[in-house]
Amino acid sequence: MGLLYGSEIKAGKMIDKMEQIKIVKENDLFIDIPGLALFREEHSEFISLPEGFMLLAKSGSCDNEAMKHKNKAIYGVQFHPEMSDDNGKKLFRNFLKMCTSK
């Protein structure tokens, strides 16, 4: 998705662990998730923040952990919520609620 909006792929070292993610902008995606939360990471590449998107979260290993389009209901995350225990379940619940409330 990021590439469609002009992101660049950046290479990094392989990360395969639970990573502390810092939420930098409040958003309904992160309701009931602490400002510093653990999510599962498993990647060696990441993308820059594309033009037209706002940064929602970052970590020590990735500057763009979560993003949202400024004008559209388009979201992206670098981490794996499906492998992130309670925080992942909360994120999915929030996302589904956002999808069905409009």
N, C-alpha and C positions, 0 to 999 in steps of 0.2 A: 504494500500500500504506500509506504513512504516513497519508494522509487517513482510511483506514478505521480507524486506531488513534488518531485525534484530532490529528494534526499540523496545523500552520498552514502555508500557503504564504507564503513571504516573497519579495518582489521584490528583485532586485539588478541589477548591471550585467551585460551580456553577457560571458561568458567563453568563449573559444575558443582553448585552448592546452593544452600539457602543464603540469600543476600539481603542485607538490610536496605530497604528502599525508603527514600525520604520523599514524602508528599510535599511538593512545593507550591501547589495551588489547589485550594479546596474545590471539590467537584463531587457531584452525586455518585460517581463511580466509586468513591472511597468512603462512603457513609459507613460509620461504625468500624472503620479500620484506623488504627493509630497512625499518627504522623510519621513515625518510624516503624515500619512493618517488615516482617520477613516474607519473601516470596522466592520461589524456586527459579534459579538461573541455570541455563544450559546453552551456551553459545560461545562463539569465538569472533563474531562480527556484530556490529550494531550500526544504526543509521543516524545521520545528523537530523536535527529538527527541520522538517520541510517548511518552506514558506507557506504562510496561511494557517499554521498550527501553533498552539500554545503548549508549553511544557507543563505537565502535571506532576511528574515524579522523576527522580534521578537516584543514582547510587554511586558508590566509590568506583565501580567498574564500568559504569555506563552513564553518560550524560543525559540520555533520553530513554528513560524507563517507561514512561507513559505520556501520551500526547492526545490532544483533541483538536479537531479542526475549529477554527475561530467562528465560522458561520454555519457549519453543518454538523449534524450528529454523527460524526465519524471519529472513532477512537482507535488507538493502537497501543499495545503494551509489548515490551521486550521480554519480560519475564513470563513464566508459565503458571497462570492461575490454576489450571487443572491439576497441578502437582504441588500446590501451596497450602495445603491443610485448611484451617479455618479462614485465614485471610483470603484465600482463593475462592472459597465458597461464598464469602461475603461479597467479593467483587462480582462474581457471577450473578448473585442474587440482585445486587444493585443494578447491574447491566440489564438483566431481564426486566426489572421493574421500570427502568428508563424506557425500554423498548415497548412495553405494554401500556404505559401511562399516557401516551399521546394519541 
